Amino acid sequence: MTVVIANRQHRKKINARLLRQIATALLAELEIAEAELGLRLVAATEMARVNGTFLNHAGSTDVITFDHSKPETRNPKPETVLHGELFICLDDAIAQAREFRTTWQSEVVRYVIHGVLHLLGHDDHAATARRKMKREENRLLRRLAKEFPLARLAR
């Protein structure tokens, strides 16, 4: 398993080592046999640029997932080789943490979970699929929060 973290934002200092451990534990929990996962922590300005360039959407968003696996290996089976990149916006994590009365650290972990679930084939466009994905996100977040001190993601 390879998890590479690039912190390109300056709003919060991040414990990259702990975030890598959390992401690796998530992949193990999901029984991913092999993975290459890039986590790019960015500010709202960069996220808006990525969102506009690749998705033709205006403004920032919390997480954008890019699946870099070969088309023939894209399926939701756990033995799939996962190869992807997640752009995670810290500014959005901070704002949503205030809105949902949680911490920005748990929001960041939620975004990692959300992105990995997308890489595994989960979809959140239809209401039923969105509810199913949210339940799985919540389950995985509770599981990881028991094992790791999420507050320590702040350095």
Secondary structure, 3 states (H helix, E strand, C coil): CEEEEEECCCCCCECHHHHHHHHHHHHHHCCCCEEEEEEEEECHHHHHHHHHHHHCCCCCCCEEEEECCCHHHCCCCCCCEEEEEEEEEHHHHHHHHHHHCCCHHHHHHHHHHHHHHHHCCCCCCCHHHHHHHHHHHHHHHHHHHHHCCHHHHEC
